Structures are given as structure tokens and as C-alpha cells.
Amino acid sequence: MMTVLILVFCSGFVGLVYEVLWMRQLGLLFGSTAQAAAATLASLFAGFSAGSWFWGRRAARTADALRLYAGLQAGVAATAGVYFVILAIYYRIYPLVYQQIHSRPLLLAVKVLLTLLLVFPPAFFMGGTLPAIGQHLVTRREAFGTTAARVYGINTLGATLGAFLAGFFFPLWLGFRLTFLGAMAVSATVSILAFRLARRPAPRRSARAKRAPRAARPADAVARPRPESALRGTGRWAILPLCFVSGFGFLALEVLWTRVFNQVLENSVYTYAAVLVIALLCLSAGALISARLARTRVSPYLLLTLLTLLGGIAIALTPFVVMRLTNGLEVLAWRGSWASYVGAVFSRGFLAFGPPALLAGTVFPLLMKAEERHAVSAGRSLGRMAAVNTVGAILGALICGFVLLDTLGLWQSMRLIAVLYFGAAIALPLTWNARGLPLKAIGALFLVLVFTGLSPAHLPITSFDPLRGTEEVVETWEGRDVTVAVVRDRYGLSLKINSHYGLGSTAAAPQARLQNDIPLMVWPQTESIFFLGMGTGITAGSSLGPRFPNTARVVACEIVPEVIAAAEKHFTDFEGRDYTSGLFSDPRVTILADDGRHYLMASGDRFDMINADLFVPFRIGDGSLYSREHFQRVKASLEPGGVFVQWLPLYMMTEYEFGVIARTMLEVFDPVSLWRGNFQVGEEIVALVGHTEPAPLQPSRTDRSADRRASVAGRTPRDVGRLALPMDTQSILLFYGGNVTAARELFEDYPVNRDDRPLIEYMAPRTYRRATDGPIPWFVGPRIIRLIEELQRRTPPDRDPLLAERSPAARQLPAAGVAFHRARLWGLVGRPEDLHDAWDEFVQAWTGQDPRPVPDRGPR
């Protein structure tokens, strides 16, 4: 018995490892959109449901259920092994399919079909493991409820460990490929051990203990009278509907819990993993509690009514608990270590979602006790119940993600799930006696309360930034993964995701435009541009201005549809001004609601320039935009002579992430150059530019040296933060940082970020909490200045091959940028002598003149 339960634990463990890996890899292929994730989840659960139903019926007729279980595990290992072959084929054929299909619903159907072909076979075998092992272990009908619930709990406990290790550690330790191979090895090992156990002769029993074989015994041969005998002949009609409600409600709640975590956490890869681990652990604990309750003589329908009622109450209270724990959906700011932060995440998760998850997790296992007196075969009953429960789970995830969140929002959707549980508690078949009547009355009372005193309708869905003063929420959009808000304060309009992550503002419009203007001034011949990430639309819109007459085609890709809606509605007409410069009306522009990485991989489109937005490394999915495979696809999407401009938010990035990204780009592009996006100390952004050809920058015919001299005439070091410097195709070299390829050895010790080992996505949430040489771990201020100085020391601008066709005066401008950056730093930290020296160096390089008067040394 114990050995079999260990196999059950391992089966659950490896099942969740597979699920996490499939969700990740198919997200990379089909795009990290809600639709792609839903297609994968639906295909996976469809396999579980079909397998539970089919193999449950098969288990009821088999003479050796343990041998069947072993065969199912072998089937999992074998069909999972085909995964690599099919995935490699998909990467070849999917772009061709994508380019031929122009209907989004039809393309989604194709994604579902391809996902089914990939994950349905192993999921189909997985779905049969619970009915098969239940058929083997349940030898007496009166033990059906207890044994089945215990098996379900142990299997889910193994799944919890699998989700934890696959979500937190395996991708870093092993990479996805080795983790997948390890999962296949575990499946094969479980199969072999189960076959060996099945071959062992059954232990001898005494004559007193002998009984007829299970298949030969009458269905009710061992049934014994129950205290709830008055319910005989009634109640079974409720089992399968409640199985459905249990699956529907729990998966819908998991979607909602993940949304809440996204609101108040960093929305990293660990956010989803944490919710999954908490949900599975509570499911496992609920199943083990149900196994204990099943041993009592209390009516299972009475227990189900009580637990469903308590679950509904816990769900109804969850919005208020969350608001209290998060101080009104404020982001969890944690200054401690990574381990303490993870502890804080799990502790708050268990406080907020643990009670409803635990109570909801008891329902399905306890239904096995209700089924006990009706069961003819353990395998058949378990297969049928698991199939219906899984169908409910599929619909719960899809309807909540694509219908409820869009139409009702976060809190109202949670209230609807609570109503579903209260309705189930009232509808359950329970006699109207001294025990049943009060429970149904309480259910009816709370059904009224969730629309009155316990209504979450007045609760906010976004929080305010206390550092920006008084804010007014202009409008909000609640999507499946994020809440998008347009906020107005004394600075103007801001576009925010999940209360705290800013996508831009009208106040920061000059900086946003520079992300377009700098590369287009360096490569003014650019005709076609792809913007990977749109945000407010200010950056992409700047490419349409009269300064860039060569712009003939612009494609802007934004993964969050609600962001597109917010930008079009509010940033095209704010105080009588279109901050997007006609982005939504210009016929040269195409705006896509899609995963930019997926579009570049699948569309076959090519551009002169690909301009990638500031992607925060620790946000879930963003790390894949810094991988070698993505950079290779970007390079394939560039026209000859094209460039890839990857902007990096140094104020949210440590030196480690910068080094990994630089090393990864150096693996793909030759050469790679570094450009500043601003000189704001502590808020620096830079661009790593990948060139498809090692050709020098085109010469500039502009000569505004007089304007450069005029911009600093009469100025002093105290004006360093208020200068209006002329920007044109020649003076833009002020922003040039240096030739990264020529300093390749600086980055040789950093690893390469790959899809198989996504170091950025998994390490970034950890590394920035390790402040090694000061209270601020970001790669800003003196740290980035030192790197740029080193780049220019190794390859001086006057000998840099990228600047070979620029004039000698222009090749002094990168040195002016270094001096100007240092002057801004010294002015900020209060070092006047260093400020004066840096100012003098800047003025000399900027104007080509020595600003210091030559002292009169008298006659010689």
C-alpha cells in the first residue's frame, strides 16, 4: 500500500512538471497572450477529462488495475518523448500557417488544434492514472470514499512539490529540456516499478479473510446500513453537478487569485508559481481532510452542505481580506532578502486565499464519499467524477478569463463564484430537519448579504501612488491578466498597469519621443519600423513627424489590448493635443494586439529597424524578449543593413542582468553598440543596438556647430541640468556610449540567456534584492558611467570603426557625452570641484574650444 502511494505521489509530481513546461514552451511558440495560454490549458484539461472517462470505464473491466496504471505511465513517458519532435516540426510549419490565415478566430482554432496534437496524448494517459490506481486500491465499497480521497490528496501533494520545483528552481538548475527529460525518466521509473509490483503474487489470506474477487461480487455485497438511510434512492443526481461546480469554481478562483497577486506583486514568473503552489497545497490538504471526514458516520451530504457554505462565505470575504492585507491593493514593497520576500508572498497568499482554497478543496474529494454507496466500480466512478470535474475546470478558467473579468471585473466575478457556492449549498439534497434547515437558511442569508452588506462593488480595483500626490482615476479596464488604468494628477495623464507599473505619461513625453528620435537621427534613411511594445503610443507616433520624411511604414505591436484602447481614447486628445502624433489615424500605421515576439517569428515580415520598448526583466514573459532565440528571430526580420534597438531600463536592472543581455546580444549581432537614452542620473535608460552589418554610420551633412556653441554660451556649471542642447543627425553622437563588440571580453564571464534556460526571467527577481555595494542595486549613476568610460577607453571614438565616416569634430561628441553625464552626477551629489572639471571637459568637446582662458604668463 505504501509503495503504491509513493508512486501516486510521484505521478502527481511529474504531472505538474509537464504542465508547467508545456505552458511555457507553447507560450513561446503561440505567443504569451491570454488566448494562447487558454488554448494550452483547455487542450491539457481536455486530455485529462477524456482520459479519466475512457480509462475509468476500462479500469472497471480490467483484472489487474495496477498493470493498467503501469501501462498508462509508460504511455505518458512515450507520448511525452514525441514532444521534442512535434515541437520542432511546429516551429517550421506554424509560420506558414500563420501567414495564410487572416482570421483571428480561425487562427485561434488552429492553435487549439496544434496544441491538442501536442499535449492531448500524454494528458489522455495521465487522466486515466487516478481511476486505475483507485480501482486497484479500493477493495471494499465502504472504503471507497476514504481511500479515493486519500489517493487524490497524495497525488495533489506530489503535484504541489512539482509545481514548486518547476516554478522556482528547475529552469535555473537544469533548463527546460533537461527538466522535461527528467520528468520522462520519472514517468518511466513509475511505470517500471508499478509493473514489478503487479507481477508480485498476492499475499496469502486466511480462510476467514478470503472473499470473492471484486468483479464477481454483487455490487452491494458489502454495503452496510447508514444513518442517512432515509436518503437512499435520492441524492446521486447531485454528485456530478457538484463535481462540475467544484472544478468550475476552483479554476475560476485560481484565475482571480492570480489577478489579485498580479495587482500587488511584481508579476514575475514566481507570482503564477506561488498561486499554483498555494492552490495545490490547499487542494491536497482539503482532500486529506475529506479522507478523515469520510471515516465518520456523519451524512456526506450534510458535510458537503456545510463545507460548500463555509467555502462560499470565505470566497465572499476574500475581497475585503485582500484589501486589508494589501492596504488597498498597494504593491508589496519588500526590502529584505529574496528568501524573506518569498516568505512574505506565501504568508500573504495563504492568509488571503488559503481559507477559501482549503474549503473549496474539500468538496470534490468528499463527493467520493457521497458516491460510495452508489459505486459499482471504483475506477468507473472515479473516472466519471474526474472527467466532469475537469470539464468544469476548463470552463471555469475560460469563462472567468474571457467573459467574467471583461464584463464583471475582479471583485464582481469573485462575488459570482461565492453565489455559485451558496446556491450549491442550498440545492444539495439534505432533509429539512434540525440540521439541514439552519444550513440552508444561512446559505440564503449570505446569498442576500453578498448583494448588500458584503457586496464588493464599492471596492477599488487600482491603488494610488502616494509619491505623486493627489491622483484621479480617469478610467480603468480589467483584462484577464492585468488592470489598466489611466490616471490624472498635477503632472498630466499616466498609463498604469496593475496599480504600480507605469507605461508612460504626458509629462514624460519628451523622454518617450527620444526613444524613437535617437535611433532615427542616427539612421535617418529608415523607411519601415516595427515597435515591439506600444504603451502610450508617444514613442511610435514620434516616427511620423516631419523630421523623419523617410518613414513609410510603422507597425506597433502591444500585447495588452486594454493598453491600446486606453492610449487611443485618452492620449490622442488630452487638453486639445494628440500626444501620439496621429498614430491611430495615419494610414502608414498598423497597430497589432499581439505578442511582438510571436509576430516577428510567425509573420515573416521584415523591417529596416526594430525598436523594442523598455521591458522590465523581472516581469513574467519579458525575460523571453532578451533571449538568444528571440534575438536570432529579430535579426532574421531585419532588412540588409537594418538595426535592432533594444532599450533597457537601468533603473530596474542590476549589472548582472545588463551583462547577461549584452553577452546574449553579442552572440547574435556583430557589431553591437551602446547608446544613452538620457542623462538623468539614477533614471538612466540605454539602448543596445544590434547591427546586421559591420558598416560605419552614414556621414551627416548637418553642421550646426554654431548652435552647439550658442547653447552653452554664458552658461556655468550650475546650469548643467537646464541646458537645451540642439539635437540633429550630427550632434546625436552625444548619446553614443561606445562599441560593445570591441570590448567583448568585458562580458565573457556572463552566461547566455536562452529559451531553454531563461536566466533573466528567473534571476532578475532575485538579483536586484542583493544590494552588494550600496543601498541601490540598480545599474545607474556611476556604474553605467564607468562602463561607458571603459568602452571609450578601449575603443576611442576617433578610432571607432562605427564612426569612421564622421568628421573629426563629430567624433569628439561621445567624449562630451561622458563629461556631461559625469557633470550631472557631480551636481546631484554635491561635489563642486569635480562638477567644474567635468563641465570644462564637456564644453571643450561639445564646442571644439577650450572654455578656460589662457593665463597671461608675461614676456618670455
Protein Blocks (a to p, Z undefined) as FASTA:
>chain_A
ZZmmmmmmmmmmmmmmmmmmmmmmmmmmnopafklmmmmmmmmmmmmmmmmmmmmmmmmm
pcblklmmmmmmmmmmmmmmmmmmmmmmmmmmmmmmmmmpccfklmmmmmmmmmmmmmmm
mmmmmmmmmmmmmmmmmmbfklmmmmmmmmmmmmmmmmmmmmmmmmmmmmmmnommlmmm
mmmmmmmmmmmmmmmmmmpccddddfklpccdfklpcfklmgccdfklmmgoihjlmmmm
mmmmmmmmmmmmmmmmmmmmmmmmnoiaklmmmmmmmmmmmmmmmmmmmmmmmmpmbdfk
lmmmmmmmmmmmmmmmmmmmmmmmnnooiacddfbdfklmmmmmmmmmmmmmmmmmmmmm
mmmmmmmmmmmmmpmbfklmmmmmmmmmmmmmmmmmmmmmmmmmmmnommlmmmmmmmmm
mmmmmmpccdddfklmmmmmmmmmmmmmmmmmmpcklpcfbdcdfknopaddfbdcddfk
bccdddddfkbccddeehlacgbdfklmmmmmmmmmmmmmmmmmbmbdcdehjknommmm
mmmpmklmmbmbdcdddfblklmmmmmmmmmogghiafkgommmpmkbccddddfklmmm
mnopacfbdcdddddfklghjlmmmcfklmmmmmmmpcehiacdddddfklccfklmmmm
mmmmmmmgccdddddfbfcehiaccdddddfbfcdcdddfbdckkmmmmmmgoiafklmm
mcccdddfklmmmmpnbjfklmmmmmmmpccddfklcfklmmmmmmmmmcfkbcblbfgh
jlmmmmmmmmmmmmgfklgmklmmpcfklmmmmmmmmmmmmmmmmmmnopaklmmmmmmm
mmmmmnopafbdcddebjZZ
